[in-house]
Amino acid sequence: MELLEVMRKRRSVRKFKDMDIDNSIITDILESAKLAPETDTCNYYFGVIEDKKVKNEISSATLWAQWVSKAPVIIACCCDISWDIGEQNDDDYGVIGNKLRYGEDIVNFLRKHENRKACKTLVQSTPVYIAAQHIILTAVSHNLRGCLVDFIDIEKINKILGLPEHITCQLLVPIGYADETPEQKRGKNRNDMIFYDKWE
């Protein structure tokens, strides 16, 4: 499929057929995830979860997403949280950049808060979403569907997956052959999403 065609076909799916996914497709999906851009301080790792017991345990650590256990495969999108904004000098690029983006008060709070793992997880929470989107689009190109699931009990899932202390799961991507056809979104002129130079 052409890339735009794949994007147009992408719909969030939460019901899957009881059909296995060929290993060659999983390999393609993982290759696309590895091609996602990483930051200087955040490396990605991907868990391929197929064991029913593990999937059931993971589903119990989600907010209203117990359906993930029915997906043939769950991709756990993880990242390295070794870099700590609280250990960096004031002139560090990451400190300066995050202050510019979020404001000095927020960054200073994150640098001083006693729960370092939670702060590091929060600071590194967004980049791996790019890889997750690669996963979703590659799945669609193979006529699979999926959904991003990020309201999760991160610490519980980290324990279920046996992740080391410096690696954390940021989100899940359950994938499979769709057993539902989501309705097309209606009522919104998608051209309203675009502006040029200034909002008018």
PEMOBEL-V930985 format. One record per backbone hydrogen bond with DSSP energy under -1.0 kcal/mol. CO is the residue of the C=O (numbers start at 1). NH is the residue of the N-H. If there is no record, write none. Layout:
co=CO nh=NH
co=CO nh=NH
//
This chain:
co=2 nh=6
co=3 nh=7
co=4 nh=8
co=5 nh=9
co=6 nh=10
co=15 nh=179
co=17 nh=19
co=22 nh=26
co=23 nh=27
co=24 nh=28
co=25 nh=29
co=26 nh=30
co=27 nh=31
co=28 nh=32
co=29 nh=33
co=30 nh=34
co=33 nh=36
co=43 nh=80
co=45 nh=78
co=47 nh=76
co=49 nh=74
co=51 nh=55
co=52 nh=56
co=53 nh=57
co=54 nh=58
co=55 nh=59
co=56 nh=60
co=58 nh=61
co=59 nh=62
co=61 nh=153
co=65 nh=68
co=66 nh=69
co=67 nh=70
co=68 nh=71
co=73 nh=175
co=74 nh=49
co=75 nh=173
co=76 nh=47
co=77 nh=170
co=77 nh=171
co=78 nh=45
co=79 nh=168
co=84 nh=87
co=89 nh=92
co=92 nh=96
co=93 nh=97
co=94 nh=98
co=95 nh=99
co=96 nh=100
co=97 nh=101
co=98 nh=102
co=99 nh=103
co=103 nh=107
co=104 nh=108
co=105 nh=109
co=106 nh=110
co=107 nh=111
co=108 nh=112
co=109 nh=113
co=114 nh=116
co=115 nh=119
co=116 nh=120
co=117 nh=121
co=118 nh=122
co=119 nh=123
co=120 nh=124
co=122 nh=125
co=126 nh=129
co=127 nh=130
co=128 nh=132
co=129 nh=133
co=130 nh=134
co=131 nh=135
co=132 nh=136
co=133 nh=137
co=134 nh=138
co=135 nh=139
co=136 nh=140
co=137 nh=141
co=139 nh=142
co=139 nh=144
co=140 nh=143
co=145 nh=176
co=146 nh=13
co=149 nh=172
co=150 nh=152
co=151 nh=63
co=152 nh=154
co=153 nh=157
co=154 nh=158
co=155 nh=159
co=156 nh=160
co=157 nh=161
co=158 nh=163
co=164 nh=167
co=166 nh=81
co=168 nh=79
co=171 nh=77
co=172 nh=149
co=173 nh=75
co=175 nh=73
co=176 nh=145
co=177 nh=17
co=189 nh=192
co=190 nh=193
co=191 nh=194
co=196 nh=198
//
